[in-house]
């Protein structure tokens, strides 16, 4: 009987692993989970497993070579930057993510950050708690209907975010995404622009792309210098897309009026003396945009069903990130 092994459940406190157990049992698979923190622990636990569930463990080529039975890996989220996908592909290992998981949650979180930045809800609350009762304090802001809202990426989450802005406020909408066809822009009422045009024209930029070598630190002092003066920057995607030190400097100078960050380049930020906590025009949440009761249930079920699809049905699932490049799947 094939085994599905989740290797790093300690990174998701409160996870309901009985869901995977139920799904696997219904399809003739075993399920087990552990809190592996070293490669040796992973190998000892999962060397006989055909499928691996992963939250954030670093899956290197060397580790894969020590897991000879592994046919597939599923990352419990949208991003998959902790997995060496080319190495997995070379070894015939299917790599899956959960691309349609928590879409409304992340889009709602990005929209909530936009609302907060624009109405300065958190900023004014901080003032009141410090004894300052001034309704017109802070930075000047405009109606959203008068602003240009841009997205870096126009994938599934970005499109939900765009819908919220379009239907709620009628803002001008622009986006940069070199990989999306014109039809996606047209269907969503979004003007296609270049990256430099996105920077120069957006009053708000919301980031909705995966972390790749192309996007890593793409928002840095040089690109921030090209942004419209006093724009907002929102990131609910991956922290290293934005250079944290350059962001803080831009917030200090007012080059960026305010930022809403669910993710940071260096996480977790537990030292309250960190520079990012010394600027008042930033809202930070602890990588929590994905969270809801419904999303958690969906996450567990989709991950287990991905393992079933490969190990029981002998199919490459729709959510395999290396589907186009696999020339073979490990027997």
C-alpha positions as CSV (number, residue, x, y, z in Angstrom):
1,X,0.0,0.0,0.0
2,X,1.5,3.4,-1.0
3,X,2.4,5.8,1.8
4,X,1.9,9.5,2.0
5,X,4.3,11.1,4.6
6,X,4.0,14.7,5.8
7,X,7.5,15.6,7.0
8,X,7.2,19.0,8.8
9,X,3.9,19.4,10.5
10,X,5.4,21.4,13.3
11,X,5.4,24.4,11.0
12,X,1.6,24.4,10.9
13,X,0.4,24.3,14.6
14,X,-3.2,23.3,14.8
15,X,-3.3,21.5,11.5
16,X,-6.0,18.8,11.3
17,X,-4.0,15.8,9.9
18,X,-7.0,13.6,10.3
19,X,-8.3,15.0,7.0
20,X,-5.3,13.5,5.1
21,X,-5.8,10.3,7.0
22,X,-9.4,10.1,5.9
23,X,-8.8,10.9,2.3
24,X,-5.9,8.5,2.0
25,X,-7.7,5.6,3.7
26,X,-10.7,6.1,1.3
27,X,-8.3,5.6,-1.6
28,X,-6.1,2.8,-0.4
29,X,-3.1,4.8,0.9
30,X,-1.4,5.0,4.3
31,X,-0.8,8.4,5.9
32,X,1.7,9.4,8.5
33,X,3.2,12.6,9.7
34,X,6.2,13.8,11.7
35,X,8.1,16.9,12.8
36,X,11.4,16.4,10.9
37,X,14.0,19.2,11.4
38,X,17.0,17.6,9.7
39,X,17.7,15.7,6.5
40,X,18.6,12.6,8.5
41,X,15.2,12.7,10.3
42,X,13.4,13.1,7.0
43,X,15.2,10.1,5.5
44,X,14.6,7.9,8.6
45,X,10.9,8.8,8.6
46,X,10.1,8.9,4.9
47,X,12.6,6.7,3.0
48,X,9.8,4.2,2.1
49,X,7.2,6.8,1.2
50,X,5.9,7.3,-2.3
51,X,4.5,10.8,-1.6
52,X,5.7,13.6,0.6
53,X,3.8,16.5,2.1
54,X,5.9,19.6,2.7
55,X,5.2,23.0,4.4
56,X,8.6,24.7,4.2
57,X,11.3,22.1,4.4
58,X,14.2,22.7,1.9
59,X,14.0,19.8,-0.6
60,X,17.4,19.6,-2.2
61,X,18.7,17.3,-4.9
62,X,20.9,15.6,-2.4
63,X,17.9,14.9,-0.1
64,X,15.8,13.6,-3.0
65,X,18.6,11.1,-3.8
66,X,18.2,9.7,-0.3
67,X,14.4,9.1,-0.8
68,X,14.5,6.5,-3.6
69,X,10.7,5.6,-3.5
70,X,9.5,9.2,-3.7
71,X,7.3,9.7,-6.8
72,X,5.7,13.0,-5.8
73,X,5.9,16.0,-3.5
74,X,3.1,18.4,-2.7
75,X,3.8,21.8,-1.1
76,X,1.1,23.0,1.2
77,X,0.6,26.4,-0.4
78,X,0.9,28.3,-3.6
79,X,4.6,29.0,-3.6
80,X,7.1,26.2,-4.1
81,X,10.4,28.0,-3.9
82,X,11.7,25.6,-1.1
83,X,11.7,22.7,-3.6
84,X,14.4,22.2,-6.2
85,X,12.0,21.7,-9.0
86,X,14.5,21.0,-11.9
87,X,16.2,18.4,-9.7
88,X,12.9,16.7,-9.0
89,X,11.9,16.8,-12.7
90,X,15.2,15.2,-13.6
91,X,14.5,12.4,-11.2
92,X,10.9,11.8,-12.5
93,X,9.3,13.3,-9.3
94,X,6.1,15.1,-9.7
95,X,6.0,18.4,-7.8
96,X,2.6,19.8,-6.9
97,X,1.5,23.0,-5.2
98,X,-2.0,24.3,-4.3
99,X,-2.5,27.0,-6.9
100,X,-6.3,27.4,-6.3
101,X,-6.1,27.2,-2.5
102,X,-6.9,30.3,-0.4
103,X,-7.5,32.6,-3.4
104,X,-10.4,34.6,-1.8
105,X,-8.5,34.8,1.5
106,X,-5.3,36.3,0.0
107,X,-7.2,38.6,-2.3
108,X,-9.4,39.8,0.6
109,X,-6.3,40.3,2.8
110,X,-4.6,42.4,0.0
111,X,-7.8,44.4,-0.3
112,X,-8.0,44.9,3.5
113,X,-4.5,46.2,3.5
114,X,-5.4,48.6,0.7
115,X,-8.4,49.8,2.7
116,X,-6.4,50.2,5.8
117,X,-3.6,52.1,4.1
118,X,-6.0,54.4,2.3
119,X,-8.1,55.2,5.4
120,X,-5.2,55.0,7.8
121,X,-7.2,52.8,10.2
122,X,-4.2,51.2,11.9
123,X,-2.2,54.5,12.0
124,X,-5.0,56.4,13.6
125,X,-5.6,53.6,16.1
126,X,-2.0,53.7,17.1
127,X,-2.2,57.5,17.6
128,X,-5.2,57.2,19.9
129,X,-3.5,54.6,22.0
130,X,-0.6,57.0,22.4
131,X,-2.9,59.9,23.5
132,X,-3.3,61.6,20.1
133,X,-6.9,62.3,19.1
134,X,-6.6,64.0,15.7
135,X,-8.9,62.9,12.8
136,X,-6.8,64.7,10.1
137,X,-3.4,63.4,11.2
138,X,-1.1,61.4,9.0
139,X,-0.5,61.5,5.2
140,X,-3.0,63.0,2.7
141,X,-5.0,60.4,0.7
142,X,-7.5,60.3,-2.1
143,X,-10.7,58.4,-3.0
144,X,-9.9,55.1,-4.5
145,X,-12.1,55.9,-7.5
146,X,-9.5,58.7,-8.3
147,X,-6.5,56.4,-8.1
148,X,-4.8,54.0,-10.4
149,X,-4.5,50.5,-8.9
150,X,-1.8,48.3,-10.4
151,X,-1.0,44.6,-9.9
152,X,2.4,43.0,-10.4
153,X,1.0,39.8,-11.9
154,X,-2.5,38.9,-13.1
155,X,-2.9,35.3,-11.8
156,X,-5.9,33.9,-10.1
157,X,-5.5,35.8,-6.8
158,X,-4.7,39.1,-8.6
159,X,-7.9,38.7,-10.6
160,X,-10.0,38.3,-7.5
161,X,-8.3,41.4,-6.0
162,X,-9.0,43.3,-9.2
163,X,-12.6,42.3,-9.1
164,X,-13.0,43.7,-5.6
165,X,-11.4,47.0,-6.7
166,X,-13.3,47.3,-10.0
167,X,-16.7,46.5,-8.6
168,X,-16.3,48.4,-5.3
169,X,-14.6,51.6,-6.4
170,X,-14.2,51.7,-10.2
171,X,-10.5,52.6,-10.1
172,X,-8.4,52.6,-13.2
173,X,-6.8,49.2,-13.3
174,X,-3.4,48.3,-14.8
175,X,-1.2,45.3,-14.6
176,X,2.2,43.9,-15.6
177,X,2.4,40.2,-16.4
178,X,4.6,39.1,-19.3
179,X,3.3,35.5,-19.2
180,X,-0.5,36.2,-19.4
181,X,-2.3,36.5,-22.8
182,X,-4.1,39.7,-23.8
183,X,-7.4,37.9,-23.4
184,X,-6.9,37.8,-19.6
185,X,-6.4,41.5,-19.4
186,X,-9.4,42.2,-21.6
187,X,-11.6,39.8,-19.6
188,X,-10.8,41.5,-16.4
189,X,-11.0,45.1,-17.6
190,X,-7.3,45.7,-17.0
191,X,-4.9,47.8,-19.1
192,X,-1.7,46.0,-20.0
193,X,1.4,47.9,-19.2
194,X,5.2,47.4,-19.1
195,X,6.9,47.0,-15.7
196,X,8.3,50.5,-15.9
197,X,4.8,51.9,-16.7
198,X,3.4,50.0,-13.8
199,X,5.9,51.6,-11.5
200,X,5.4,55.1,-12.9
201,X,1.6,55.2,-13.2
202,X,0.3,53.2,-10.1
203,X,-1.0,54.9,-7.0
204,X,-1.1,51.4,-5.6
205,X,0.9,48.4,-6.5
206,X,-0.2,45.0,-5.2
207,X,2.2,42.1,-5.7
208,X,0.8,38.8,-6.9
209,X,3.6,36.7,-8.4
210,X,5.7,33.7,-7.2
211,X,9.2,34.0,-5.9
212,X,11.6,33.1,-8.7
213,X,15.1,34.3,-9.6
214,X,13.4,36.8,-11.9
215,X,11.2,38.3,-9.2
216,X,13.6,38.0,-6.2
217,X,14.3,41.6,-4.9
218,X,12.7,43.1,-8.0
219,X,11.4,45.8,-5.8
220,X,14.6,47.5,-4.7
221,X,16.0,51.0,-4.4
222,X,16.4,51.2,-8.2
223,X,12.9,50.1,-9.1
224,X,11.3,51.9,-6.1
225,X,13.0,55.1,-7.4
226,X,10.9,54.6,-10.6
227,X,7.6,54.4,-8.6
228,X,5.1,57.2,-8.6
229,X,5.8,59.6,-5.7
230,X,3.8,58.6,-2.6
231,X,2.4,55.3,-3.9
232,X,1.3,52.5,-1.7
233,X,3.0,49.0,-1.9
234,X,1.2,45.8,-0.9
235,X,2.7,42.4,-0.7
236,X,0.8,39.2,0.1
237,X,2.9,37.0,-2.1
238,X,6.5,36.3,-1.0
239,X,8.7,38.4,1.2
240,X,12.0,38.3,-0.8
241,X,10.3,39.9,-3.8
242,X,10.7,43.2,-1.9
243,X,14.1,44.3,-0.6
244,X,13.3,44.9,3.1
245,X,16.0,47.5,3.8
246,X,15.2,49.5,0.6
247,X,11.5,49.4,1.5
248,X,12.1,50.8,4.9
249,X,14.3,53.6,3.6
250,X,11.7,54.5,1.0
251,X,9.0,54.7,3.8
252,X,11.3,56.9,5.8
253,X,11.8,59.4,3.0
254,X,8.1,59.2,1.8
255,X,9.1,57.9,-1.6
256,X,6.6,55.2,-0.7
257,X,3.7,56.7,1.2
258,X,2.7,53.6,3.0
259,X,3.1,49.8,2.7
260,X,1.0,46.8,3.7
261,X,3.1,43.7,4.1
262,X,1.8,40.2,5.0
263,X,5.2,38.9,4.1
264,X,8.8,40.1,4.6
265,X,12.2,39.3,3.2
266,X,13.3,38.1,6.6
267,X,10.7,36.1,8.5
268,X,9.7,35.9,11.3
269,X,10.7,39.4,12.6
270,X,10.6,38.8,16.3
271,X,13.0,41.6,17.4
272,X,10.9,44.6,18.1
273,X,13.9,46.8,17.5
274,X,14.0,45.9,13.8
275,X,14.0,48.9,11.5
276,X,10.7,47.9,9.9
277,X,9.0,48.4,13.3
278,X,10.4,51.9,13.6
279,X,8.4,53.4,10.7
280,X,4.8,54.3,11.4
281,X,3.6,54.1,7.7
282,X,3.8,50.3,7.4
283,X,1.3,47.7,8.4
284,X,2.7,44.2,8.9
285,X,0.8,41.0,9.4
286,X,2.5,37.6,10.2
287,X,2.2,35.8,6.8
288,X,-1.5,35.2,7.6
289,X,-3.3,36.1,4.4
290,X,-4.0,32.4,3.6
291,X,-6.0,31.8,6.8
292,X,-9.6,30.8,7.2
293,X,-11.5,27.7,8.4
294,X,-12.5,26.9,4.8
295,X,-9.0,27.4,3.4
296,X,-7.5,25.1,6.0
297,X,-9.9,22.3,5.1
298,X,-9.3,22.8,1.4
299,X,-5.6,22.8,2.0
300,X,-5.5,19.4,3.7
301,X,-7.9,17.8,1.2
302,X,-6.3,19.1,-2.0
303,X,-2.8,18.0,-0.8
304,X,-3.9,14.5,0.0
305,X,-5.9,14.2,-3.3
306,X,-2.8,15.2,-5.2
307,X,-0.9,12.3,-3.6
308,X,-3.7,9.9,-4.5
309,X,-3.8,11.1,-8.1
310,X,-0.1,10.2,-8.6
311,X,0.3,7.1,-6.4
312,X,-3.1,5.4,-6.9
313,X,-4.4,6.8,-10.2
314,X,-1.0,7.0,-11.9
315,X,-1.8,10.4,-13.3
316,X,0.0,13.7,-13.3
317,X,-2.3,16.1,-11.5
318,X,-3.6,19.5,-12.8
319,X,-1.5,21.2,-10.1
320,X,1.8,19.7,-11.0
321,X,4.2,22.6,-11.5
322,X,6.6,20.6,-13.6
323,X,4.0,18.9,-15.7
324,X,5.3,20.4,-19.0
325,X,8.8,19.3,-18.3
326,X,8.4,15.7,-17.1
327,X,9.5,13.2,-19.7
328,X,8.9,10.3,-17.3
329,X,7.4,9.7,-13.8
330,X,9.3,7.5,-11.4
331,X,7.9,4.0,-11.4
